[in-house]
Structure formats: structure tokens, C-alpha cells
Amino acid sequence: WSARGGRDRRMALWAGFVIETAAGKIYFAGDTGFHDGINYRLMAQRHGGFRLAILPIGAYEPRWFMAPQHQNPDEAVQGMKLCNAAFAAGCHWGT
């Protein structure tokens, strides 16, 4: 889901994608929570691994409320390993 205002829920698409380059594949995970690593495992299965994974890290506290929406730094490291990325960079809106 997405929302930036009171009446715009589900009006934008937060998406991940893969770019294939001569130097290797780049995985942009989009804006997501960790969800037990299911998306990372799926990406490793589909693509074998990545040269670079660009992973969302931001707005993750308090965990009881934000875990489904945003991952924390520890989860991003787990995601990097699960998707078989050689390198990772953290990103998030406004950072």
C-alpha cells in the first residue's frame, strides 16, 4: 500500500526491479518491510545473485508498528545475504 495524505491510500506503486548490466545485476528492493526475507529469497531464486542490492532502511521505529512497512539495518543486512548480493547500499525517501 502507499499513502502520503489522508485520502491517497493505494494511489502510488512502490516497486522493486532488477537492472542487468555488463558488470552484473542490480537489485532495487523498493520500499518494503522484511517479511521474514521472502522477497529476498525469491529474488535469489529468480536471478541467482546480484552485484549490488539497493535496500530500503528508514522510518523503522517503533518496530511494533513499522516492521510491516520498513526494515531496519539488521534486516537489510539479512536481505543482502539472502538475495546473494556482493555489495549493498541503503536508501530511503529523504535520506
C-alpha positions as a Python dict, from the first residue, in 0.01 Angstrom:
ca = {
    (1, 'W'): (0, 0, 0),
    (2, 'S'): (104, 363, -19),
    (3, 'A'): (-16, 691, 127),
    (4, 'R'): (120, 1041, 170),
    (5, 'G'): (-205, 1208, 272),
    (6, 'G'): (-539, 1127, 430),
    (7, 'R'): (-714, 1040, 104),
    (8, 'D'): (-447, 894, -125),
    (9, 'R'): (-411, 537, 0),
    (10, 'R'): (-308, 296, -279),
    (11, 'M'): (-271, 577, -534),
    (12, 'A'): (100, 511, -596),
    (13, 'L'): (300, 198, -671),
    (14, 'W'): (609, 119, -466),
    (15, 'A'): (801, -126, -678),
    (16, 'G'): (1127, -314, -684),
    (17, 'F'): (1315, -401, -1001),
    (18, 'V'): (1631, -559, -1144),
    (19, 'I'): (1867, -398, -1391),
    (20, 'E'): (2103, -623, -1586),
    (21, 'T'): (2439, -462, -1675),
    (22, 'A'): (2766, -588, -1817),
    (23, 'A'): (2914, -563, -1466),
    (24, 'G'): (2634, -766, -1306),
    (25, 'K'): (2276, -738, -1192),
    (26, 'I'): (2149, -455, -971),
    (27, 'Y'): (1851, -515, -744),
    (28, 'F'): (1646, -220, -621),
    (29, 'A'): (1419, -361, -349),
    (30, 'G'): (1177, -69, -344),
    (31, 'D'): (1012, 43, -19),
    (32, 'T'): (933, -262, 188),
    (33, 'G'): (941, -438, 520),
    (34, 'F'): (1149, -752, 572),
    (35, 'H'): (862, -1007, 593),
    (36, 'D'): (1092, -1293, 701),
    (37, 'G'): (1304, -1237, 389),
    (38, 'I'): (1053, -1389, 147),
    (39, 'N'): (1117, -1131, -127),
    (40, 'Y'): (1494, -1165, -96),
    (41, 'R'): (1480, -1542, -120),
    (42, 'L'): (1256, -1515, -426),
    (43, 'M'): (1495, -1272, -596),
    (44, 'A'): (1791, -1503, -532),
    (45, 'Q'): (1593, -1794, -674),
    (46, 'R'): (1492, -1600, -985),
    (47, 'H'): (1819, -1419, -1052),
    (48, 'G'): (2092, -1619, -880),
    (49, 'G'): (2251, -1319, -712),
    (50, 'F'): (2342, -957, -759),
    (51, 'R'): (2646, -735, -792),
    (52, 'L'): (2460, -464, -595),
    (53, 'A'): (2144, -457, -386),
    (54, 'I'): (1991, -117, -308),
    (55, 'L'): (1792, -176, 8),
    (56, 'P'): (1544, 42, 198),
    (57, 'I'): (1648, 138, 551),
    (58, 'G'): (1445, 411, 714),
    (59, 'A'): (1149, 511, 931),
    (60, 'Y'): (1166, 174, 1108),
    (61, 'E'): (1089, 269, 1470),
    (62, 'P'): (886, 178, 1667),
    (63, 'R'): (923, -179, 1542),
    (64, 'W'): (586, -295, 1674),
    (65, 'F'): (422, -51, 1434),
    (66, 'M'): (669, -6, 1147),
    (67, 'A'): (801, -361, 1088),
    (68, 'P'): (545, -447, 815),
    (69, 'Q'): (627, -125, 626),
    (70, 'H'): (1000, -63, 674),
    (71, 'Q'): (1305, -273, 754),
    (72, 'N'): (1579, -181, 997),
    (73, 'P'): (1956, -202, 933),
    (74, 'D'): (1986, -558, 1069),
    (75, 'E'): (1709, -679, 840),
    (76, 'A'): (1873, -506, 542),
    (77, 'V'): (2197, -696, 611),
    (78, 'Q'): (1999, -1020, 627),
    (79, 'G'): (1831, -924, 299),
    (80, 'M'): (2167, -861, 135),
    (81, 'K'): (2281, -1209, 232),
    (82, 'L'): (1953, -1377, 135),
    (83, 'C'): (1948, -1228, -216),
    (84, 'N'): (2317, -1316, -268),
    (85, 'A'): (2437, -959, -322),
    (86, 'A'): (2811, -886, -335),
    (87, 'F'): (2755, -523, -231),
    (88, 'A'): (2469, -324, -81),
    (89, 'A'): (2368, 39, -44),
    (90, 'G'): (2099, 165, 189),
    (91, 'C'): (1839, 413, 72),
    (92, 'H'): (1508, 561, 173),
    (93, 'W'): (1293, 862, 88),
    (94, 'G'): (1453, 1178, 221),
    (95, 'T'): (1785, 1019, 321),
}
